[in-house]
C-alpha cells in the first residue's frame, strides 16, 4: 500500500503532486499528520498492521523512524499482534496515541519522547456498540480539539461476516480517556462509507470519507 500526495485550493478538485508515491519504500495506510515545532510527524499503519512513525521537515520527504514501541502500564510490551489506525496528538508537553487492535477497541497511550509509549489503561477507552451498526468492530480515523473537548471520527460495523458495511460516526471527550458517542451515524449503513475525517473550511465543517474512494459531504441545510 503506497501513499500519494495531492493539493487543492477548494477541497473539491485535487491535483496529484509528483509522478509516483510520496512514500514508496514502506507500506503506508490509515495515516495522519501532526505539525509540531516546525516538523511534520506522520503516524500510520505499516506492514502487518503495525503502527509506525515518520518525520519530515517539509511534508514531502519523509524519514521512517520505525514501528512504535507500545508498552502495557507495567512496562511490558503489549501482546504480539496487529495494532494500527494510529492517531497522534501533542498536548501540554506530552504525546498521546490512540490506536486499535483488530478493530475490537481503541486504546490510549502516552509518550514523553515519541519513542516509548505506555498505555494509560490496558483496557480500551472505546469499545464496539452498543448500537447495532457499530456492535462488532470499530476504529478511530481522526481526533482533534474543538473548543473545550476532543472530537473523534470513528467507523464501525455490525456485520459479522465479510463483506462488512461500515459507517462513520462521532465521539467526544474532555480528557481523551472517557468517551461518549455523539448522535447517529454520519452516513447510512447501506452506503458503506468509512475512514472519515472532519475539516473546517472557515465557514462550515466538511466530512470526507476515504475508503475505497474519496467522497465529500457538506452539512444539510
FENZI-V23280 format. One record per residue. N is the residue number from 1. RES is the residue in one small letter. SS is DSSP state (~ for helix, > for strand, _ for the rest). OMEGA is omega in whole degrees, -180 to 180 (999 if undefined). D_CENTER is the distance of its C-alpha to the mean C-alpha in whole Angstrom. Layout:
BEGIN
n=N res=RES ss=SS omega=OMEGA d_center=D_CENTER
n=N res=RES ss=SS omega=OMEGA d_center=D_CENTER
END
This chain:
BEGIN
n=1 res=x ss=_ omega=-177 d_center=16
n=2 res=x ss=_ omega=-178 d_center=17
n=3 res=x ss=> omega=176 d_center=15
n=4 res=x ss=_ omega=-178 d_center=17
n=5 res=x ss=_ omega=179 d_center=18
n=6 res=x ss=> omega=180 d_center=19
n=7 res=x ss=> omega=-179 d_center=20
n=8 res=x ss=_ omega=176 d_center=22
n=9 res=x ss=_ omega=-176 d_center=24
n=10 res=x ss=_ omega=-179 d_center=23
n=11 res=x ss=_ omega=-179 d_center=20
n=12 res=x ss=_ omega=178 d_center=22
n=13 res=x ss=_ omega=-175 d_center=23
n=14 res=x ss=_ omega=179 d_center=22
n=15 res=x ss=> omega=179 d_center=23
n=16 res=x ss=> omega=177 d_center=22
n=17 res=x ss=_ omega=179 d_center=23
n=18 res=x ss=_ omega=-176 d_center=25
n=19 res=x ss=_ omega=-177 d_center=26
n=20 res=x ss=_ omega=180 d_center=24
n=21 res=x ss=_ omega=176 d_center=20
n=22 res=x ss=_ omega=175 d_center=19
n=23 res=x ss=> omega=-174 d_center=18
n=24 res=x ss=_ omega=-174 d_center=21
n=25 res=x ss=_ omega=-174 d_center=22
n=26 res=x ss=_ omega=173 d_center=18
n=27 res=x ss=_ omega=-179 d_center=16
n=28 res=x ss=_ omega=171 d_center=13
n=29 res=x ss=> omega=179 d_center=10
n=30 res=x ss=> omega=-174 d_center=6
n=31 res=x ss=> omega=171 d_center=7
n=32 res=x ss=> omega=-174 d_center=6
n=33 res=x ss=> omega=173 d_center=10
n=34 res=x ss=> omega=173 d_center=11
n=35 res=x ss=> omega=-177 d_center=15
n=36 res=x ss=> omega=178 d_center=17
n=37 res=x ss=_ omega=174 d_center=21
n=38 res=x ss=_ omega=178 d_center=22
n=39 res=x ss=> omega=178 d_center=19
n=40 res=x ss=> omega=180 d_center=16
n=41 res=x ss=> omega=-180 d_center=13
n=42 res=x ss=> omega=173 d_center=11
n=43 res=x ss=> omega=-177 d_center=8
n=44 res=x ss=> omega=174 d_center=8
n=45 res=x ss=> omega=-178 d_center=9
n=46 res=x ss=_ omega=-178 d_center=13
n=47 res=x ss=~ omega=180 d_center=16
n=48 res=x ss=~ omega=176 d_center=17
n=49 res=x ss=~ omega=178 d_center=13
n=50 res=x ss=> omega=-180 d_center=13
n=51 res=x ss=> omega=-177 d_center=11
n=52 res=x ss=> omega=180 d_center=12
n=53 res=x ss=> omega=171 d_center=13
n=54 res=x ss=> omega=180 d_center=15
n=55 res=x ss=> omega=-178 d_center=17
n=56 res=x ss=> omega=175 d_center=19
n=57 res=x ss=_ omega=-174 d_center=22
n=58 res=x ss=_ omega=-179 d_center=21
n=59 res=x ss=_ omega=-179 d_center=18
n=60 res=x ss=_ omega=179 d_center=20
n=61 res=x ss=_ omega=-172 d_center=21
n=62 res=x ss=_ omega=175 d_center=19
n=63 res=x ss=> omega=180 d_center=20
n=64 res=x ss=> omega=179 d_center=18
n=65 res=x ss=> omega=177 d_center=19
n=66 res=x ss=> omega=176 d_center=18
n=67 res=x ss=> omega=-179 d_center=16
n=68 res=x ss=_ omega=178 d_center=15
n=69 res=x ss=> omega=-177 d_center=18
n=70 res=x ss=> omega=-176 d_center=16
n=71 res=x ss=> omega=169 d_center=20
n=72 res=x ss=_ omega=-178 d_center=21
n=73 res=x ss=_ omega=-179 d_center=22
n=74 res=x ss=_ omega=176 d_center=26
n=75 res=x ss=_ omega=177 d_center=25
n=76 res=x ss=_ omega=176 d_center=25
n=77 res=x ss=> omega=174 d_center=22
n=78 res=x ss=_ omega=-179 d_center=19
n=79 res=x ss=_ omega=180 d_center=21
n=80 res=x ss=_ omega=178 d_center=21
n=81 res=x ss=_ omega=-179 d_center=18
n=82 res=x ss=_ omega=166 d_center=15
n=83 res=x ss=> omega=-171 d_center=12
n=84 res=x ss=> omega=-174 d_center=9
n=85 res=x ss=> omega=-174 d_center=5
n=86 res=x ss=> omega=172 d_center=5
n=87 res=x ss=> omega=180 d_center=4
n=88 res=x ss=> omega=172 d_center=8
n=89 res=x ss=> omega=-177 d_center=11
n=90 res=x ss=> omega=-178 d_center=14
n=91 res=x ss=> omega=173 d_center=17
n=92 res=x ss=_ omega=175 d_center=21
n=93 res=x ss=_ omega=-180 d_center=21
n=94 res=x ss=> omega=175 d_center=18
n=95 res=x ss=> omega=178 d_center=15
n=96 res=x ss=> omega=-178 d_center=12
n=97 res=x ss=> omega=172 d_center=10
n=98 res=x ss=> omega=-176 d_center=8
n=99 res=x ss=> omega=179 d_center=8
n=100 res=x ss=> omega=176 d_center=9
n=101 res=x ss=_ omega=180 d_center=13
n=102 res=x ss=_ omega=-180 d_center=14
n=103 res=x ss=_ omega=-177 d_center=12
n=104 res=x ss=_ omega=179 d_center=15
n=105 res=x ss=_ omega=179 d_center=13
n=106 res=x ss=> omega=-179 d_center=10
n=107 res=x ss=> omega=179 d_center=12
n=108 res=x ss=> omega=177 d_center=12
n=109 res=x ss=> omega=-177 d_center=14
n=110 res=x ss=> omega=180 d_center=16
n=111 res=x ss=> omega=175 d_center=17
n=112 res=x ss=_ omega=-170 d_center=20
n=113 res=x ss=_ omega=-178 d_center=20
n=114 res=x ss=_ omega=-179 d_center=17
n=115 res=x ss=_ omega=179 d_center=19
n=116 res=x ss=> omega=-179 d_center=19
n=117 res=x ss=> omega=-179 d_center=17
n=118 res=x ss=> omega=178 d_center=18
n=119 res=x ss=> omega=170 d_center=17
n=120 res=x ss=_ omega=173 d_center=18
n=121 res=x ss=_ omega=177 d_center=19
n=122 res=x ss=_ omega=172 d_center=19
n=123 res=x ss=_ omega=179 d_center=19
n=124 res=x ss=_ omega=177 d_center=15
n=125 res=x ss=_ omega=174 d_center=15
n=126 res=x ss=> omega=179 d_center=14
n=127 res=x ss=_ omega=176 d_center=15
n=128 res=x ss=_ omega=175 d_center=16
n=129 res=x ss=_ omega=2 d_center=19
n=130 res=x ss=_ omega=-178 d_center=21
n=131 res=x ss=_ omega=-176 d_center=21
n=132 res=x ss=~ omega=-176 d_center=22
n=133 res=x ss=~ omega=175 d_center=19
n=134 res=x ss=~ omega=-171 d_center=17
n=135 res=x ss=_ omega=-175 d_center=19
n=136 res=x ss=_ omega=-173 d_center=18
n=137 res=x ss=> omega=178 d_center=15
n=138 res=x ss=> omega=170 d_center=11
n=139 res=x ss=> omega=178 d_center=8
n=140 res=x ss=> omega=-177 d_center=5
n=141 res=x ss=> omega=-177 d_center=3
n=142 res=x ss=> omega=170 d_center=4
n=143 res=x ss=> omega=180 d_center=7
n=144 res=x ss=> omega=178 d_center=10
n=145 res=x ss=> omega=177 d_center=14
n=146 res=x ss=> omega=-176 d_center=16
n=147 res=x ss=_ omega=-176 d_center=20
n=148 res=x ss=_ omega=-178 d_center=20
n=149 res=x ss=> omega=177 d_center=17
n=150 res=x ss=> omega=177 d_center=13
n=151 res=x ss=> omega=-179 d_center=12
n=152 res=x ss=> omega=170 d_center=9
n=153 res=x ss=> omega=177 d_center=8
n=154 res=x ss=> omega=165 d_center=8
n=155 res=x ss=> omega=-177 d_center=10
n=156 res=x ss=> omega=176 d_center=13
n=157 res=x ss=> omega=174 d_center=16
n=158 res=x ss=_ omega=-179 d_center=20
n=159 res=x ss=_ omega=-178 d_center=21
n=160 res=x ss=_ omega=-177 d_center=23
n=161 res=x ss=_ omega=175 d_center=23
n=162 res=x ss=_ omega=-5 d_center=22
n=163 res=x ss=_ omega=-178 d_center=22
n=164 res=x ss=_ omega=175 d_center=19
n=165 res=x ss=_ omega=-177 d_center=19
n=166 res=x ss=_ omega=177 d_center=15
n=167 res=x ss=> omega=174 d_center=15
n=168 res=x ss=> omega=176 d_center=12
n=169 res=x ss=> omega=-175 d_center=13
n=170 res=x ss=> omega=169 d_center=13
n=171 res=x ss=> omega=-179 d_center=13
n=172 res=x ss=> omega=-176 d_center=14
n=173 res=x ss=> omega=174 d_center=16
n=174 res=x ss=_ omega=-172 d_center=18
n=175 res=x ss=_ omega=-178 d_center=17
n=176 res=x ss=_ omega=-176 d_center=14
n=177 res=x ss=_ omega=180 d_center=16
n=178 res=x ss=_ omega=-174 d_center=17
n=179 res=x ss=> omega=176 d_center=16
n=180 res=x ss=> omega=177 d_center=17
n=181 res=x ss=> omega=-174 d_center=16
n=182 res=x ss=> omega=174 d_center=17
n=183 res=x ss=_ omega=-178 d_center=20
n=184 res=x ss=_ omega=177 d_center=20
n=185 res=x ss=_ omega=-180 d_center=17
n=186 res=x ss=_ omega=177 d_center=17
n=187 res=x ss=_ omega=179 d_center=18
n=188 res=x ss=_ omega=179 d_center=21
n=189 res=x ss=~ omega=-175 d_center=20
n=190 res=x ss=~ omega=180 d_center=23
n=191 res=x ss=~ omega=179 d_center=21
n=192 res=x ss=_ omega=179 d_center=18
n=193 res=x ss=_ omega=-177 d_center=15
n=194 res=x ss=> omega=-179 d_center=11
n=195 res=x ss=> omega=-174 d_center=8
n=196 res=x ss=> omega=174 d_center=9
n=197 res=x ss=> omega=176 d_center=9
n=198 res=x ss=> omega=179 d_center=12
n=199 res=x ss=> omega=177 d_center=14
n=200 res=x ss=> omega=-175 d_center=17
n=201 res=x ss=_ omega=-178 d_center=20
n=202 res=x ss=_ omega=179 d_center=22
n=203 res=x ss=_ omega=-177 d_center=24
n=204 res=x ss=_ omega=176 d_center=21
n=205 res=x ss=> omega=174 d_center=18
n=206 res=x ss=> omega=174 d_center=17
n=207 res=x ss=> omega=172 d_center=14
n=208 res=x ss=> omega=168 d_center=13
n=209 res=x ss=> omega=-164 d_center=12
n=210 res=x ss=> omega=180 d_center=12
n=211 res=x ss=> omega=10 d_center=13
n=212 res=x ss=_ omega=175 d_center=16
n=213 res=x ss=_ omega=179 d_center=17
n=214 res=x ss=_ omega=175 d_center=16
n=215 res=x ss=> omega=-180 d_center=17
n=216 res=x ss=> omega=177 d_center=18
n=217 res=x ss=> omega=176 d_center=19
n=218 res=x ss=> omega=-180 d_center=21
n=219 res=x ss=_ omega=176 d_center=22
n=220 res=x ss=_ omega=-179 d_center=25
n=221 res=x ss=_ omega=999 d_center=28
END
